[in-house]
Each structure stands twice: as C-alpha cells, then as structure tokens.
C-alpha cells in the first residue's frame, strides 16, 4: 500500500501554466476584467490594466498599416473632388507621416513590453542554480566538520518545510480567489510566489530524495 501511495504522489507534480488570451473561465470578454481582476488568474502582460484572459491579443501588422495609409491619402487628396492640388497633397503627406510615426511608436511600445514579458518569466534556472550552490556549500562544511552532517540535513529539512507551507498557503489563497470570483490585494502577486515556492520545494525534494535513493530504489526493484 505504501508503494502505491508513493507512486501516485509522484504523478501529481505541479504544472506551470502560461498566460493565454481570451480564455477567461468566468466568461469575461472584451476587456471587461480590469485591474486588479476578480480572481487569482489575473495576468496583464501588455500593461493596459486589463486581464489578458478577457481580451484578444493585440496585433499590429502591415495590413492594418497599409489600410490606414491608403485611407488617409484618399480622404485628403480627394476632398471636393480635387486631385493633385499641391496643398492637399502636402497635408496628406504630413498626415501620412504622422500616422507612420504613431504606428512605429505603438510597435516600439509593444515590442518593449514583449521583451519585458520575456525578462519577467519565472527564474527557474536561477533558483535551481542558487539552491544547488547553497546545498554544495552546506555539504562541504559538513564534510570539513565545520557543521555536523545532521545539521546539514536539518537546514534543508527546515527549508523544505517552509517552502511546503508557503506553497500550501498560496494554493489556498488562489482557490479562494478563483471560487469566489473576487480578487483581494495582499501586497504581492499570489500566483507568482505560488510558482516560485513550488519550484523551490521541487528542487529541495530532489535533494531529499538523493539522501534516500536506496530506499526508492528498493521500492521499484523487481524481485525474482
């Protein structure tokens, strides 16, 4: 029975979901979910204070640009049925340049936001590297008898417990927000720190499993 429980536990590893557009589970559409949102799924990658899950992904492409340019030119150089008037053509040219500048600015802003979005991804490998270095340090100190091996393991057992409690608390908060449909501000991003503590717990759990690898090996050992 114990073997079955452990095997099932391994199957329920946490998954990290990425922000999507226009997929609100509460049916919010057309940008109707404004900051700070109504549940723990609130995500705003383009900085418009509206949850991405309730709106379509913004797109600025060459087709829209060409249509805008064509409309401006036609509206300005055909006023009163007059073609080739130098003043009208000059005004159309100025409007066209202004429109190009506005579109270029919008593309620059959108591009910078996408770069910022990539930079703000969860620091998975930074956490893995940092914890690995710290683990190597405490293990080295234990081998050099600066600290005992028992204290080395105590340090990591305490960190494992703290990360578990943090993961559990943020999980409950996200469940409350999602089920109630109402967001509440605690001064930090609950979803972000839920994922961070989950990563920390996962890494420390791997360290803990390394201490007892013979035990886990015996579980899956095929007896003849």
Secondary structure, DSSP 8 states (H G I E B T S, - for coil): -HHHHHHHHHH---------SS--TT---TT--BTT-SSTT---SSSSSB-GGGS------HHHHHHHHHHHHHHHHTGGG--S-HHHHHHHHHHHHHHHHHHHHHHHHHHHHHHHHHHTS--HHHHHHHHHHHHHHHHHHHHTTSS-HHHHHHHHHHHHHHHHHHHHHHHHHHHHHHHHT-----SS-HHHHHHHHHHHHHHHHHHHHHHTHHHHHHHH----
